[in-house]
Amino acid sequence: MLFLSLLVISLITETEAVTLINADTGAILYEKNAHMPWDPASTTKVATCIYALSTQPNMNQVVTGNQECIGIVSEKERLKRGYAEPAWRLEKAACHMGIKVGEKMTLRDLFNGMMVASADDASNLIAETISGSIPKFMEELNDYLKKIGCHETTLANPHGLFYPTQKSTAHDLAKLTQVALKDPYFCAFVRAKEFMRPKTNMQESTKYLQTNRLLRTGKYHYPYAIGVKTGWFTDCGYNLIAAAEKDGRKLIAVLLGSPNSDTRFKEAIALFEAAYAEKPVKVEVLKAGRQETPLPSPLSEEKAFLVTASPLFFETYLSDKESYQLTFEWIDEQHGKYSVVDDKGKIRNETFATVEEWLKEKKPFPWIWLSILLLLPFLYFLLRKNKLR
């Protein structure tokens, strides 16, 4: 059983905080310290990406590098100054694309750089472009997070470099990713195995490899992986938001605080494999054969006995905790369709039915007229008796 498999994982996992959910239903399949506050590190970029995309930006817009967005300090200097520097200021040892002041790139290239190469300088430029300034972007981003239900998250910068007030949880990052995976641009960015940055007015073309090793050929390549983002910081360890899809079942795993890079990928694969080992169950919703339609025909206003050629099933995984509804609609005067609709409004299965016999509406028996007929002899007798007098 799935839950037994996940229980075994919980005994051997080395990662501090873990969540595994179904991306479509939101059902929690497994969690460990899911609500524990944690430094999200570069998984912060998932929030930056999806909020920026929600504003429907022009991907062909040309953005120019500027000192405010790409200025760098050392981690030592930042610590020495008691984090007096702006929270979004870049650090020398961080991931970046080496964008220069005056260099021009499209917004699309910046998104690719942020999500494939984990470029912090690209994150800052995206934030400024979307909202006019990075502080304004962060204010809007935190409001957006609350609106989609991420109440355990507060972000101070768009890239994820350490800042004392920047916190999230495995629970929130899973919910955030669930929203993000509905955006086609986001899915394309986080699924890319590499990104070739075009030649600019100041630099030659450069190739960047995906930091998520589940997507790349090698030891931890996972054939069902579809994203999403890595993260790392000395004090918080190695983070990973991963997504996978197999047989139409999409899952999201969040791992925060793995002791090393390999562990986060190994345990993500173990989580996915445990979930995909669960067998779906079939619930028979409607038997094949003769049954009365629940709705009268829109043309004749009469009900009918219908014959369905095949039974109707709702197939699901018990751990996904899905519900369903049986619906019926007329196609024409002689044919109808039964559908199984899940709790997201998606038709999961359907079967067609043909009219076998119309059910004529039964009219109420005319008791009033019968009563009058029965009373007529009595009335006649009374009238006749009165005349004889």
N, C-alpha and C positions, 0 to 999 in steps of 0.2 A: 504494500500500500504506500501511497505517496507520503502520508504523514509519518510513517515509520522511517522511510528513507530520509526525510528531512530531519527527523529526530536524530538519526545517526550523524548527519552533517553537523547538527548543532553541538554535538559532543566533540567533534574534531576541528571545527572551524577556528582559525586563528585571528580572523578579522574581528574588530571591536564591535561594529554595528552593521547589521545586515537586514535587508528587506528583499523579498521576492513577491511580485504581484503579477496578476494578469492585466495586460495593458488595455484590454477592451472592457473588462468588467470592473477592474479595480480591486478584485478579490485578493486578499492577502494570503499567499500560500505558505509563507514562512517569514518570521522576523526574529531578530535578536537585537536588543537595545535600540530598537527602531526610532525611539523618540529622544535618544540621548544627544544633547547638543554636540556638534562636531565642526571642525574647520573644514569647509567644503573644498578648499584649494581650487584647482582649475575646473572642477565640476561646476563652479560658479558660472562658467561660460555657457552652460546649457540655459541658464536663466537669462543671461544677456542676449543670447541668440534668439530664443523664442519670443521674448518681449520685443526686441527690435523687429523681428519678422511680423509680429502682430500689428505693427504700424503700417504695414504694406509699403516698404521703402522701394525706391527705384534702384534695382540692382546694377544698372549701368551708370549710376551717378559717380562722377569722378571726385575722389577725396584727396586732399593734399595734406601731407604730413606736417605737423607743427610741434613746436617745442613743448607746449602745454601737455600734449598727449604722449610724446615719446621721450620726455626728459627722464633721466635716470639718476638714482642715488644708490649707494651700497646698503646692504642690510644692516651693516654695522653703523653707518651714519644715521639711518632711520631710527635704530634702537637708541643711539646716543642722544638723539633729539627728542626722545620720548614720543615718537610717532606724531611729531608736530607737522611733518610733511603731509600733503594731501594723501588720502587713503589710496588714490589711484596711481600715485607716482610709481614708476617702474623701478626695478632693481637690476643691477648688473648681471647677476647670475640667473635671471629668470629667462623663460622661453620668449623669444621674440623673432620677428622677421627682419629686424635691422632696418626698419623704415627710416628714411632720412627726412630732415626738414626740407620741404619743397618737393618731395617725391609724390608723384600722382599715381593713384591706383583706383580701380573701380570698387564699389561697395561689395560686389560679388566676390572679388578676390580677397577682400578683407574678411568676409565671412568664412571663406575657405581656409584662410590662414589661421583664423581664430579656432575653428573646430577641428581641422586636420593637424596643423602644426602646434596648436595651443598657444598661439602668439598673443602676448599681453599687449603689445603696442597696437595690434589690429583691434583688440577689444576696446581700448580707449578711443580710437578713432571712430569706431562704429557708434559708441555711446555718444560722443560729441556730435556726430552727424545726425543721429536720430533726434536728439533733444535740444541741441544748441549748446549744451555744456554737459560735462560729466556729472557735476552735482545734481543738475536737473534730471538727468537720466536716472541716477540712482534713486532719487525721490519717486519718480514714476515707476521704476522697476519694483521697488518695495511695495508700492500700492498695488501693482499688478499681481504680485505674489500673494498678497492677502486676498485679493478678489478670487483667485483660483484655488484658495483653500490651503495655502502654504503658510500657516500661522506660526510655525516654529523656525522661520528663516528671517534673518536680517543681514543684508549685504551692504558692504561699505564701498566696494569697488566692482568694476565690471569684469575683472580678469581672475580674481581669486588669490592674489598675493596676500600673505598674512596681514591681518589687521585685527586688533583686539576685539572689536565689536562684531566681526564677521562670523556668523554661525548658521548652521542648518542642521537637518537631521536626515537619516536614511529615509524615513517616512515621507518627508517633504520633497526630497529629491526624486523619489519614485513618482509621487503625484505630479510634480513638475514635468517629468519626462513623459508621463502618460499624456499630458496636454500637448507637449512638444511633438510627439510622434504623429499627431494628426496633421502636421504641416508638411507639405511635400518638399519645400525648400530645406527645412530642417533635416528631414530624412535623407535627402541627397547629400547634404554637407557631412553628416555624421557617419555615413556609410562609405564615403570615399576612402580608398586605400592609400591614395597619395594626392598631392596637389602640386601642379606645375605653375608656379607664379610667373606670369608673363613678364617680358622685358619692360622696364619702365623708363622714364626720362632720366633716371639716375642710376639704375642697376640692371645687370644682365638677368636673364631668366634663371630661376632657381627651383629645384625640386625639393618638396617636403614630404616625408613619410608619415602616415597615420600613427599616432601614439598608442592607439588601441590595438594591441597585438591579437585580439580575437579576430580581427578583420584581415590581418596580413598573413601571408604564407610563413609557416614556421611552427615551432613547438606548441604554441597556444592558439593556433588557428582553429576557429570553431565555424563549421560550415553554415550554421543557421544564424550567425551573428549579423545584426543589422545596425550596430552602433554601440555606445554613444560617446562617452568621454572619460578620459583619465584625469587624475589629479594627484599632486604630491606636495608635501611640505615636511620639513625635518621633524617638527613636533607632532604632526597629525598622522604621519605615516602615508601609506599609499591608498588612494581612493579610486573607485571605478563605478561608473554607471554603465551598465551593459544591457543590451536588448537583443532578443533572438526571436525568430519566428519559424515554426515547424508545423506542418499539417494545419495551417490556418490559425494556430494558437500562438499569440504574441505575448511574450513575457518581458518583464523589466526586473533586473537585479541591481541593487545598490550595495556596495561594499565600502565601508569607511574605516580606515585605520588598519589596513593589512600591514604585517611586519615587513614585507618586501614586495617588489613588483610582481614576481612570479606568483605569489600566493593569491593575489587578487584575481588573476586570470584563471588560475587552477580552481579556486573555489567558485567563481562565477560559472565555469563549465559544469562543475559538480551540481550546483543548484539547478541549472537548466536541465541537465540530464535526469535528475531526480524527478523534476516536474514532468518532463516528457515521457518518463517511464509509466506515468499514470495512464490507465486505460479509460477511454470514454465509456459512458453508460448510455443505453438507449431507453427512453421512456415512451411507451406507446400512448399516443395522445388520441388517436382515432382509429378504430378498426376498419378494415375493408368490408364492403358490402352495403346492405340496405340501411338507410337512416333518414330520419325526417330533417329537412332543412330548417335551420333556426330562423330564417328570414323569408317572408313572402316574396314572390316575384315582383319586381318593380312594374311589370306590364299588366299582369293579371291580378295582382294582390292576393294570390293564392299560394299556400305552401305545398310542398311536394315530398314524396319519397325519392331520395336520391340513391344512386349506386356509385360507390367509390371503387376504383379499380385496384388501389393499393392502400395499405395502412399508412398512417402518418406517425412519424417518430420525431422526438426531440432528443438530439444527441448532445451531450455535455459532459463536462468533468465535474465530479462531485465537489472538488475543492474550489471550483469557480463560483459555486453558490448562485447559479443562474436560475431565473424564473422564466416562465413562458405563458403565452396566451394563445388560445385557438380562435381564429377568425374565419368568417365565411363571406364570400361575395359572389353575386351573380355575374356570369360572363355574357350570357344571352338567355333567351327564354327556355332553353333546354340544357344548359350547362352552368355549373358553378365551380368555385374553387375554395378549398379549405387551406389555411396557412397556419404555420406555427411561427409566432413572432416572439423574439426574446425581449428581455427587459430594456434593451436599447432601441427597440422599435425595428430591428432588422429581421426580415423574413429568413428563417433558418431551414424551412422545409415546406413543401406544398404538395397537394394532390388534387386531381380534378374529379368531378362527379357529374353524372348524367341523370336527367329526370327519368324515373321509372313510372311514376303514377302521381297525378295531381290530387291533392286533398281538397275536396270541395268544402267550403265553409258550411258548417252545420248551423241551420237557422233555428232560432228558439221555437219551441212548440207553441202554437197559438191558443194559449189557455183562456184568454178573454173571450174569443169567438166560441170556443167549446162551451164555456159557461153560459153564454147567451143562448146557444142552441139547446142546452139542457133546460134552461129556464123557460123557453118558448111554450111548451105544453102547459106549464103551470100558469103562465100569464094568460094563455088562451082560456084556460079553465076559469080564471078569475073574471076575465072580461065577459065570458058567456054567462056566468052566474049572476053578474051585475045586470045584464040585459033581461034575464028571466024575472027579475024582481020588478 
